[in-house]
Amino acid sequence: MKTIDELALKLLDGSFFLEEAVELLEKVLITESLSRTGGNQSEAAKMLGIHRNTLQRKMTEYKIDGRRKKPMTSVTRDSSKRTKVKSA
């Protein structure tokens, strides 16, 4: 792949060591897989082809927040703020 080759050359030109380049790639892949799965770590691990425990260890190592994103919910009304209708 041309883009991978270009990336590798840029990393070499930028004085990155192999370990740093691998770390950068892992962080991006983990973050993106978690984003695509809505924070589901089991699904993200499957997508990456690694065990869930390995994913969690790497998330801790790279300080990646893996909490699920809460779905948007409709606004609920506070029943104590309802106006009372007087009966005639």
Secondary structure, 3 states (H helix, E strand, C coil): CHHHHHHHHHHHHCCCCHHHHHHHHHHHHHHHHHHHCCCCHHHHHHHHCCCHHHHHHHHHHHCCCCCCCCCCCCCCCCHHHCCCCCCC
